[in-house]
Amino acid sequence: MRAGVVTGKGQFELVEVDDPSPGTGQVVVEVARCGICGSDVHAYQEGWPYAPGICGHEWVGTVVDSGPPPAPGPSAHLPSEGDRVVGGQAPGCGSCRECRANLPQFCRVAASEYSGRNAPTSGGFAPYITLSANRLITVAGSVSDEQAALIEPASVAMHAVRRSRLAVGDVACVVGCGPISLMAVQAARLGGAGQVVAVEPDASRRELALSIGADAAVTPGEHLRAVVNDLTGGLRADIAYDCAGIPQTLQQSVDMVRQGGSVCMVGVSGGEATINPMRWMMKEVSVDTSIAFTLDEMAICADLVARGRIETGGFVAGTLDLDALPATIDDLANRRIDAVKLLVDPTGG
């Protein structure tokens, strides 16, 4: 079968991979939709060594085949054939050094199955994907494929908010209005933020941020400073979530927050960032980082989407097939199109 893969800097190809065959504890998922993530585009732009298994990771599909159950026997919580599912990184193995140190979120075995030598030979940019059943979360029938494809980015935002220093009533700035940022706006509100300010130069994206719960949506610069000063009596924001994924916004995010405030880095970029250490130190600002999510957080987000607590309306600009994917990745990388979210139907054509 064909799979879309980043093969180098500025290179995205449709390659032939083996047809799926599940091993012990594995299932085959027929992919219905897969979102194009900003990290897919960054990998294409910057030439990351992007494993096939994580190229196209915002997918939803249906379990169509399964291998033998893992020892000592079947697990009731594992998805079965016919279940609609989304997927992330498996729980900790319990045996590696990180798991023995009570750090299962950094399990090297699970990481290897997600993006290392044991990763699938394709991601969601393929008609089928074979992976461990314990990496999957079932999706309610009331959730559409378009909604379900956004559970993964919602989980990234939820993980960031849970890792951050957000306190109930805080004024939070969310930098950027891409899919992760728009989910972070909602996750911050669910986490108890008193006021959420979205920071974005594009007017249509600011309108979308307001429609899903931001209290204000402003352009960077003087307008932002005026709005935040008005909300805080000149104190500045308590916390900023840097979701933009570009090096320039890190220092800008630090400048948005008050003395003793915090920044959570969420957007991914391989480029170097220039900072002003003196300003960081004089403000005693705290900086946290966040990447991916836990499977428990994905289950929480799947439930929140099903109950309408996380909104996805207005995010998806369109759906394309595999043949259109290489050119679309290039268009996104070179900003010839500026969709909030595009989905791929890998079975279409």
PyMOL commands that set and color helices and strands:
alter all, ss='L'
color gray80, all
select helices_A, chain A and resi 38-46+52-54+97-100+104-106+108-115+133-135+145-148+151-163+179-190+203-211+222-232+249-256+277-283+295-306+322-333
alter helices_A, ss='H'
color red, helices_A
select strands_A, chain A and resi 2-8+11-16+26-35+58-66+84-87+128-132+136-138+171-175+195-199+216-218+237-242+257-265+286-289+316-320+341-344
alter strands_A, ss='S'
color yellow, strands_A
deselect
rebuild
show_as cartoon
